[in-house]
Amino acid sequence: MPRTPSIPDRQILEAARATFLELGIRATTAEVARRAGVAEGTLFKRFKNKDDLFVACMEPGAIDDLPWIRTLIAGSTRSDVRAVLYKAGLECIAFFRKLLPLMMMSWSNSAQSGMPPHLRGSNPPPLRALKTVASFFESQIRGGRLRRHDPEILARMFISSMQNYAFTELLLKESDQEPLPVERYVRGVMNLLWSGAAPAAGARKRRSA
């Protein structure tokens, strides 16, 4: 008899995310298995229990594989810093639109310490992302494409602005209000950031000479 095709973990985690987003933490492993097209026993061969599956859903994967992080890494030597940040900003908001509802559920299902399991430890995913974005800004400063500022502050401004848009969008939709158009928001944030971080005119002339 032919072997049943192996179902990748990615397919199971995508089904689990959709299930948890729709039903919340009360969603059952039976429902996740149904959506993933596998037997419930298959889940328990890969994940110890429902909590373990939920934590796996929260892990966004390798930081370097996130689209907005890839955009920053790929654009780290480009001269059009504003264009790179604008594209990464739109992708960052798209990422937080998917992640924030799961983050809210994880905080409501946190351990006794009050910290969700995926955020415990010395180097959780949000801190790894912050370090990567700070490295991007540091490379722009070293290359003379941005004036000297603390790169971690720039990174926090960038990430928190995009996260805040996704969070505020959730609140506005809940009360049937229209959020600010995302393109207008990201462009406005980039203009503000650029007004304080753009290289001085003399530095731009020296680079072009």
N, C-alpha and C positions, 0 to 999 in steps of 0.2 A: 504493500500500500504506500502511496506517496506521503511524505511527511507534511504535516500542517505547516504552512509558512510561518516563520518566526515574526512576531509582532514587535517592532522596535519600541523601546521605552518612550521615545518621543511621541509616538501615537497614543500611548496610554496616558502620558502626562497632559497632552493636549485635550484629551477627552475628560480627564480629571479636572483640569482648569475650568473647562466649560461647565461641568457639572457643579463644581463648587461655586462658580459665579452665579449660576441660576438658582441653586437650592441652598447655598450657604454651607456652613460646617455640618449641618444635619444630613447632608447628602450621604448616601450609603455606597459602600464599595460595590454592591450589586448593580447600582445605577451606573457607576463609572465603568464597570466591566461591560455592561450592555452597550454603552456609547462607544467604547473602544473596540467592540466586536471580539471580546475574549471571554474565556471562562473566569469566574470570580477567583478560582483557585490560582489562576495565572498571576493575578495581582499579588497574592500573598507569597508567591515564589520570588517576587522581585522587591516587594515592600513588606515590612514586618506587620504593619497594621494601617488603619486609615490615617492616623496622625503622621506616620512616616510618609505616606503617599502625599499628604497635604504639604508637608515640609518640602518634599521634592518638587512640588508644583511651584513653590515660592522661590526656588533657586533659579535665577535667570540664566544659568549656564555660564560658560566662560565669559568673563567680562569683555575680552577682546572680540567676542563673537557678536556682541550687541551692535545693531546697525549704526547707532549714533556714535558709539565708541570707535567703530571701524572708520567712520567718516572723519573723525578727529585725527586718528592715527595716520590715515592716508593723506590727510591735508596738512600734516605737521610741517612740511617744507614748502608749502605753496605760499605765494605772496598775497592771494586774495583771502585774507583771514576772515573778513566779514562774511563772505560767501560760504566759507567752510562752516562757520559758526551758525549761520542761518539754516543751512541744510541739516546740520547736526541737531539744532534746536527743534526743528519740526519732527525729526525722528525720535528725539528724546521725549517729546510730548506724547507721541504715538506709543512709546514704550510705557510711560507712566499711566496712560489711559487703561492699559491692560493690567498693569501691576497693582495700582492703588486699591481696587476693590479687594484683591487677594491680601494685600498688606493689612487692610482694615480687619478682615476676618482673622488674620494671624494674630493681631493684637488682642482680639476678643477671645482667642483660644490660646493665650500665652501660658507659659509655665508659672510655677509659684513665684519665681523671681520677677515676673512681670515682663520678661523679655522673650519674644518668640524664639523658638529653637534656631531658626536660620540666621538670627542676628547675634547669637551668642558667639563667643570666641574673640580672639585678638584681631582678626582681619576679615570681618564679614563682608559680603558683596558690596554694600553701599560705600564702605571705606575704600575698598579696592577700586571702585569706580571713581571716587573722589581723587585718589592718588593718580589715576590714569589721566583724568582731565587736568589736574594740576600740572602734570608733566607736559601736557600739550601746551598749556599757557607758558610754562617755563621755557619750552623750546622756542616759542614765538618771541619771548622777551630776549632770549639769548641771540636770536637771529635778527634782532632789531625791527621786527614786524609789529611789536607792541612796546609801549614805554614801560619802564620798570614799575612793577607793582608786586605785591605778594601773590604768587600764583595760586595758592590755596584759596585766598579770598576771591579771586576771579573765578576759580572753579566752583566754589560754593554759590556765588551769585548766579552763575550759569545754570547749574543743576537745580537749585532751589526755585529759580524763576520758572523753569519748565515744569517742575513738579507742582508748583502752586497753580499754574494754569490748569493742569489736569484735575487737581483737587477742586478748584473753584468751578470748573466746568460741571463736575458732578453735582455740586450744590445748586448751581443755577438750573440745571436740567430738572432736578428734583422739584424745584418751585416753578417750573415751566417758564423760565427766563432764558433768553438767548445769550450765550457767552460771546465775548469779543471774538471776532474772526481770528483763527489761529495764526494765519499768515501776518495779519496786522500786528498781533501781539508779539510774535517772535521778532519781526522787523523792528518794532519799537524798542524791545529789550536790547537788541543788537546795537541800535543807534545810541542808546544810553550808555551801554558798555563801551562802545567805540569812542564816545565823546570823552571818556575819562582814561581810556587805555591806548588810543591811537598814538603812534610814534610822533614825536615833534617834527615840524616841517623840515628842520635842518637835517634830522636823521633820515627822512625820506629822500631828500636831495642827495645826501652822501651815498645812500644805497644805489640810487639810480645813476650816479656819476660813473 
